[in-house]
């Protein structure tokens, strides 16, 4: 495929992706789903699970392999920009006094699913359809435990954003717990990969480097970036030089965490948290948010859905395993976080809402699953089982949130955005 043909196909792909996401979003809105979940479903519909199954020639023509790296690059830019916006909106002051709750929810959302996932890994290890033959029992158990720990942090952030609770204590507490959960899960994955590579120093370097970088950005980095806020105040708004400087910092931060072995979204999120607040944050969000959420992010969700193959679950035995994995996932993440939030003093409505939101896995799960598949840890069959779990837990999030939280808010007469 020539460069001209590649560009022409890319433009057509983008038009189809945006149109399908909008149509699915309109249907999903009537079913109580957020746009972000609909975009994930749209990706599955456009991929081999539906379009590729019913019209394989059309799917192959629409999404040839030559265009996939370009779609991937666009999707990653969108994800980084969006997580930067979430970082800008992250208000640490909202969880002061709730640190105990955030820590308890976070650790419960790691320890319990890690244990249940490890149990499932040990139980299923001898099934040749699920794990590669060379993977040890310990490696398989730790990998599946890490995969169970994942929270759909980018998707969680967008659901919270769409529900209008990003600046509430509930939204901030959930984001804090979700961010730390995913960071810990990626550290566990680093340990798994070091076991596969036979090099324990890989995990040590990843964990130590990520921790050091986080401390740097939230202390020294914050002070170094403070002049950007003063510049916006002096100039009366956001100027091209300030925008370029900010975007350079953002991309370098994403590159740093990715190079350390922790996914780029954490670097983007840290960059947003470290940026000045006030007029700078409002101006930056106003300039970046709309294009990111309406153009770049749909590409990210659809790209991930294009790699999902539901048809691999072709026997009652595999569907039984998938059901068991789903039950363990909900118990380990949703119920454990609910209990932790309640123990820390949250009201029942808030505790249930936190459990529901933390239970969503989304595309962070797909990322860690793709790594496991590419590194030869799991088979395509187990990959598909885990994808089904990720889709179902994410589909559950929005309607259950509306049921248990919004109705409670209306019943007590509180404002919809109350924390």
Secondary structure as GFF3:
##gff-version 3
##sequence-region A 1 419
A	DSSP	alpha_helix	3	30	.	.	.	ID=ss1
A	DSSP	alpha_helix	35	46	.	.	.	ID=ss2
A	DSSP	alpha_helix	51	54	.	.	.	ID=ss3
A	DSSP	alpha_helix	56	62	.	.	.	ID=ss4
A	DSSP	alpha_helix	65	89	.	.	.	ID=ss5
A	DSSP	three_ten_helix	92	95	.	.	.	ID=ss6
A	DSSP	alpha_helix	99	124	.	.	.	ID=ss7
A	DSSP	alpha_helix	137	149	.	.	.	ID=ss8
A	DSSP	alpha_helix	153	162	.	.	.	ID=ss9
A	DSSP	alpha_helix	169	197	.	.	.	ID=ss10
A	DSSP	alpha_helix	200	216	.	.	.	ID=ss11
A	DSSP	pi_helix	217	221	.	.	.	ID=ss12
A	DSSP	alpha_helix	222	235	.	.	.	ID=ss13
A	DSSP	alpha_helix	240	260	.	.	.	ID=ss14
A	DSSP	alpha_helix	264	274	.	.	.	ID=ss15
A	DSSP	alpha_helix	279	291	.	.	.	ID=ss16
A	DSSP	pi_helix	292	296	.	.	.	ID=ss17
A	DSSP	alpha_helix	297	305	.	.	.	ID=ss18
A	DSSP	three_ten_helix	310	312	.	.	.	ID=ss19
A	DSSP	alpha_helix	316	329	.	.	.	ID=ss20
A	DSSP	pi_helix	330	335	.	.	.	ID=ss21
A	DSSP	alpha_helix	336	343	.	.	.	ID=ss22
A	DSSP	alpha_helix	348	359	.	.	.	ID=ss23
A	DSSP	alpha_helix	362	374	.	.	.	ID=ss24
A	DSSP	alpha_helix	380	401	.	.	.	ID=ss25
A	DSSP	pi_helix	402	406	.	.	.	ID=ss26
A	DSSP	alpha_helix	407	412	.	.	.	ID=ss27
###
